[in-house]
Amino acid sequence: MAHVPGYANAIVATAAPHKYEFAKGMLAFFDAQTLDFLSCGPAGNKPEGIASDMNGKISCINEGSAMDMTETPIDVEGSMTMCTATGTPSFSVSCVTKDLAPANFKDGKWKHAVEYRVDGVRLYGPNANNVTYDLEPEGGAFTEDGLYQLVVMQDNDAYAMYDVVNDEFLFMGGFTQTPTMSGASTTPSTTILDGSDKDDKINIHDVSPSKPLTMPDQVTSFTHDGEYYFITSNEGGSRDGGDGLLGESGEWEGEEI
């Protein structure tokens, strides 16, 4: 849902992936009250998370995940589509898609894959050293003033900050591993859980130390005392099997091993 300057009703933006996995998708815009189709615009590969600054800016996060390597050995670049909509004199929208690539980063802020790994960005598989193709963004959130957007990349356990005014990414890094999990034990550093579903039994025990990854799927933002805060919804999950990057061995997927 979005509000557009000069347009009377709210707008609903929807994402539609292409029928071919390697191709780019589209965005469609509807009047939220009348349900009339208003317009459409181009998006990136596998469009997913949609966000709005509620003032004419609408973004779509395009995952660009790898396809089944047994059929088509292609990994597609992840990206972010930024749309500018206006309601004067009638609804119109213009959309531009930006890959997470050197040309779309602030000068001097793009790094080599090895440097990003040091920063905690998970890069691996056949395109491990091609950062643009290995990144899989999932969700995004504007700051309340509409000046910035945080893009989160679930499978890479990473984030990138986008400058809306200057149309460029400012920096990218990985989420720090969270502190050791605490379970039922009264000792904060102890993790009690059944960590496997492959042994066909209930086996709850101490698996400390355990440092879970954040791996957020979606994100939202708020401002307090002049500072930006971001809240993430952390899905986790391995990246193989369907993506085919590392393959499977019997019941096990490659990364899960």
C-alpha positions in Angstrom: 0.0 0.0 0.0 1.3 3.5 -0.9 0.3 7.1 -1.0 1.1 9.1 -4.1 1.2 13.0 -4.2 -1.7 14.3 -6.2 -3.6 11.1 -6.3 -6.8 10.9 -4.3 -6.8 7.2 -3.3 -4.1 4.9 -1.9 -2.2 2.7 -4.3 -1.6 -1.0 -4.2 1.7 -2.2 -5.8 2.1 -5.9 -6.7 5.1 -7.9 -7.9 4.8 -10.4 -10.7 7.8 -12.7 -11.6 8.4 -13.7 -15.2 7.3 -17.2 -16.3 10.9 -17.9 -17.2 13.2 -18.0 -14.1 16.0 -16.2 -15.8 13.9 -13.2 -17.0 13.0 -10.0 -15.2 9.6 -9.5 -13.6 7.1 -6.6 -13.6 5.3 -4.4 -11.1 1.6 -3.6 -11.4 -0.2 -0.7 -9.7 -3.9 -0.6 -8.7 -6.3 2.0 -7.2 -6.8 0.6 -3.6 -10.4 1.9 -3.5 -11.8 1.2 -7.0 -9.4 -1.7 -7.7 -8.8 -0.2 -11.2 -5.5 -1.1 -12.9 -3.4 2.1 -13.2 -0.1 1.2 -14.7 2.8 -1.2 -14.7 6.6 -0.9 -14.6 9.7 -3.1 -15.1 11.3 -4.9 -12.1 14.3 -7.1 -11.7 14.6 -10.9 -11.6 12.2 -12.6 -9.1 10.7 -9.5 -7.5 9.7 -10.0 -3.9 9.6 -7.4 -1.1 7.8 -4.2 -1.7 8.1 -1.0 0.4 6.9 2.6 0.2 7.9 5.9 1.7 4.2 6.8 1.6 5.2 9.9 -0.5 5.5 8.6 -4.1 8.6 6.3 -3.7 7.9 2.6 -4.1 10.6 0.0 -4.2 10.8 -3.7 -5.0 13.5 -6.0 -3.9 14.4 -8.5 -6.5 15.9 -11.8 -5.2 17.7 -13.0 -8.3 18.4 -16.4 -6.8 20.2 -19.2 -8.7 18.1 -21.6 -10.7 18.1 -25.3 -10.5 21.7 -26.1 -11.6 20.7 -29.5 -13.0 18.5 -27.8 -15.6 19.9 -24.3 -16.2 23.2 -23.5 -14.6 22.6 -19.8 -14.1 22.8 -17.5 -11.1 20.9 -14.2 -11.7 22.0 -10.9 -10.1 19.9 -9.6 -7.2 18.7 -6.0 -7.5 16.4 -3.2 -6.2 13.8 -1.4 -8.3 13.0 2.1 -7.3 9.8 3.7 -8.6 8.7 7.3 -8.5 5.0 7.8 -8.8 2.8 10.9 -9.2 -0.9 11.6 -9.4 -0.7 14.9 -11.2 -2.5 15.3 -13.5 -3.1 11.5 -13.6 -1.3 8.5 -12.1 2.1 7.8 -13.7 5.1 5.9 -12.5 8.7 5.5 -13.6 10.9 2.6 -12.4 14.6 2.0 -12.5 16.3 -1.2 -11.4 19.8 -1.1 -9.8 21.9 -4.2 -9.3 24.1 -4.5 -6.2 27.2 -3.7 -8.4 30.2 -1.3 -8.3 28.5 1.2 -10.6 25.6 1.7 -8.2 27.7 2.2 -5.1 29.1 5.4 -3.7 32.6 5.9 -5.0 35.2 3.8 -3.1 32.6 1.9 -1.1 32.5 -1.3 -3.2 34.7 -4.1 -2.0 36.2 -7.4 -3.2 34.4 -10.6 -2.2 37.2 -11.5 0.3 36.7 -8.2 2.0 32.9 -8.7 2.2 33.5 -12.1 3.8 35.6 -10.5 6.4 32.7 -8.1 7.0 30.4 -11.1 7.6 28.7 -11.3 4.2 28.1 -15.0 3.3 29.3 -15.6 -0.3 29.8 -19.1 -1.5 29.0 -21.6 -4.3 29.9 -21.3 -8.0 29.6 -17.5 -8.0 31.3 -17.0 -4.6 33.7 -14.4 -6.0 31.1 -12.6 -8.2 29.5 -10.6 -5.4 26.7 -9.1 -7.6 25.5 -12.5 -8.7 25.8 -14.2 -5.4 23.7 -11.6 -3.5 20.1 -12.5 -3.0 18.2 -9.5 -1.5 14.7 -10.2 0.0 13.2 -7.2 1.7 13.6 -3.5 2.2 12.4 -0.6 4.4 12.5 3.1 4.0 13.5 5.3 6.9 10.5 7.5 8.1 11.9 10.6 6.4 12.3 8.7 3.1 16.0 9.5 2.8 17.3 6.0 3.0 16.4 2.4 2.4 17.8 -0.6 4.1 17.9 -3.7 1.9 18.3 -7.1 3.6 19.8 -10.3 2.0 18.6 -13.4 3.8 20.8 -16.0 2.4 23.9 -13.8 2.6 23.1 -12.7 6.2 23.8 -9.2 4.9 22.4 -5.7 4.4 23.0 -2.7 2.2 22.0 1.0 2.8 20.6 2.9 -0.2 20.7 6.7 -0.4 17.3 7.6 -2.0 18.2 11.3 -2.8 21.6 10.4 -4.5 20.4 7.2 -6.1 23.3 5.0 -4.8 24.2 2.4 -2.3 26.3 3.7 0.6 27.7 0.6 2.1 27.1 -3.2 2.5 28.0 -5.5 5.3 27.0 -8.7 7.2 24.9 -9.0 10.3 27.1 -9.9 13.3 26.5 -13.4 14.7 24.1 -13.1 17.6 25.4 -13.9 21.1 25.4 -17.5 22.2 21.8 -18.7 22.4 20.3 -19.4 25.8 17.8 -22.2 26.3 16.0 -23.8 29.2 19.1 -23.7 31.3 19.5 -20.9 33.9 23.1 -20.4 32.6 22.9 -17.7 29.9 25.7 -19.3 27.8 24.1 -22.7 27.6 22.0 -23.8 24.6 19.6 -26.8 25.1 17.9 -28.2 22.1 17.4 -31.1 19.8 19.7 -30.0 17.0 19.0 -32.8 14.5 16.0 -34.4 12.8 18.2 -37.2 11.2 18.7 -39.4 14.2 15.1 -40.5 14.5 14.9 -39.8 18.3 14.3 -37.1 20.8 17.8 -36.0 21.8 17.7 -32.7 23.8 21.1 -31.8 25.0 23.6 -29.0 25.5 25.0 -27.8 22.1 26.9 -24.8 23.5 28.5 -22.7 22.2 25.9 -21.9 19.5 25.9 -18.7 17.5 22.9 -18.5 15.3 22.9 -16.4 12.1 20.3 -13.6 11.7 19.4 -14.2 8.0 16.5 -11.7 7.8 13.7 -12.1 5.3 12.0 -8.8 5.9 12.7 -5.5 7.7 10.9 -2.4 8.9 12.1 0.9 10.3 11.2 3.6 12.9 12.9 6.8 14.1 13.5 7.6 17.8 15.3 10.7 19.2 16.6 11.4 15.7 18.2 8.0 15.2 17.1 5.3 12.7 16.2 1.8 14.0 15.5 -1.3 11.9 13.6 -4.4 13.0 14.3 -7.6 11.1 12.3 -10.8 10.8 14.8 -13.6 10.8 13.8 -16.6 8.8 17.2 -18.4 8.4 17.4 -21.2 6.0 20.0 -22.9 3.8 20.7 -22.1 0.2 20.9 -25.3 -1.8 18.4 -27.9 -2.9 16.0 -25.8 -5.0 18.7 -23.3 -5.8 21.1 -26.1 -6.7 24.2 -24.2 -5.7 25.7 -27.0 -3.6 23.5 -29.9 -4.4 22.3 -32.7 -2.2 23.6 -36.0 -0.8 20.9 -38.4 0.1 18.5 -36.8 2.5 21.0 -34.0 3.2 21.3 -30.7 1.4 24.8 -29.5 0.7 24.9 -26.5 3.1 23.0 -28.4 5.9 25.9 -30.9 6.0 
